[in-house]
Amino acid sequence: MDISGEQHLDVKHDIVKKRLDSHGNVIETRQEGIGAPKIEKPLQRHGGRLEHNETYCGSCYGAEVTDEDCCNSCEEVREAYRKKGWAISNPDLIDQCKREGFLQRIKDEEGEGCNVYGFLEVNKVAGNFHFAPGKSFQQSGVHVHDLLAFQKDSFNISHQINRLTFGEYFPGVVNPLDGVHWTQQTPSGMYQYFIKVVPTVYTDVNGHAIQSNQFSVTEHLRTGDVGRLQSLPGVFFFYDLSPIKVTFTEEHISFLHFLTNVCAIVGGVFTVSGILDSFVYHGQKAIKKKMEIGKFS
């Protein structure tokens, strides 16, 4: 989401999501959510048996746009509700969700985590991207997540950021969030990262320019009731762009500068060597003189 009003919900392109168990091991990917699940004994919207050459058409439970709209899976019902800006309070009341064991699948995933990696292309304006549970949708111009299906009051938002960059890598760049780990201590909350992005141009000795960014960050934990919008459980990254651009240019030093440095080094070595030689010579001379008069012991 950004201040220009552009929003991308439930991003899947260029993003890879993996299910993890409580020990961080990757769970084998299952073919769930790909295509409409097969329903053994479908229920007709209008009742009765299917006529010859008639296909199953499941009810959208009031979210239909036209009488011809069909929702043949739990995901299609939820998507129809999302487009209306509605939330499903009890999935067990939806025949498609009940037959697919929607709530049971959520219970089976208790204690699991996830690994997300990939990249996003965003506008060069202030905005945010976040990871939060529940289906996201727009309601009265407000971005909300449907948490009712989880039927729980707290969510564990402990997380580790392996790598976060805004743009390509360039020599010397330091990304302050790489390797950051945070463990949740409170029942629930919203963890926020406020990021200031500084556009950066790095030019190497061959004249090749890399258009990238650096950033600084501050962190904040916001606690509160789960049902309130301002305390939606999740990890939020709020970014803003600095009006200042930093330019790094890699250059070879001139031969005259190199020669001056060499002369300075040679002169320094010669001077220090002379001091050490003088110290050793005079020390040896003093010791020899004392030995001749018999005072050295």
Stockholm file with secondary structure:
# STOCKHOLM 1.0

chainA/1-297         MDISGEQHLDVKHDIVKKRLDSHGNVIETRQEGIGAPKIEKPLQRHGGRLEHNETYCGSCYGAEVTDEDCCNSCEEVREAYRKKGWAISNPDLIDQCKREGFLQRIKDEEGEGCNVYGFLEVNKVAGNFHFAPGKSFQQSGVHVHDLLAFQKDSFNISHQINRLTFGEYFPGVVNPLDGVHWTQQTPSGMYQYFIKVVPTVYTDVNGHAIQSNQFSVTEHLRTGDVGRLQSLPGVFFFYDLSPIKVTFTEEHISFLHFLTNVCAIVGGVFTVSGILDSFVYHGQKAIKKKMEIGKFS
#=GR chainA/1-297 SS CBTTSCCCCSCCTTEEEEEECTTSCBCCCCCTTSSCCCCSSCCCSSCSCCCTTCCCCCCCTTCCSSTTCCCCSHHHHHHHHHHHTCCCSCGGGSHHHHHHTHHHHHHHTTTCEEEEEECCCCCSSSEEEEECSSEEEEETTEEEEECGGGCCSCCCCCEEESCCCSSCCCTTCCCTTTTEEECCCSSSCEEEEEEEEEEEEEECTTCCEEEEEEEEEEEEEECCCTTSGGGCSEEEEEEEECSCCEEEECCCCCHHHHHHHHHHHHHHHHHHHHHHHHHHHHHHHHHHHHHHHTCCC
#=GC SS_cons         CBTTSCCCCSCCTTEEEEEECTTSCBCCCCCTTSSCCCCSSCCCSSCSCCCTTCCCCCCCTTCCSSTTCCCCSHHHHHHHHHHHTCCCSCGGGSHHHHHHTHHHHHHHTTTCEEEEEECCCCCSSSEEEEECSSEEEEETTEEEEECGGGCCSCCCCCEEESCCCSSCCCTTCCCTTTTEEECCCSSSCEEEEEEEEEEEEEECTTCCEEEEEEEEEEEEEECCCTTSGGGCSEEEEEEEECSCCEEEECCCCCHHHHHHHHHHHHHHHHHHHHHHHHHHHHHHHHHHHHHHHTCCC
//
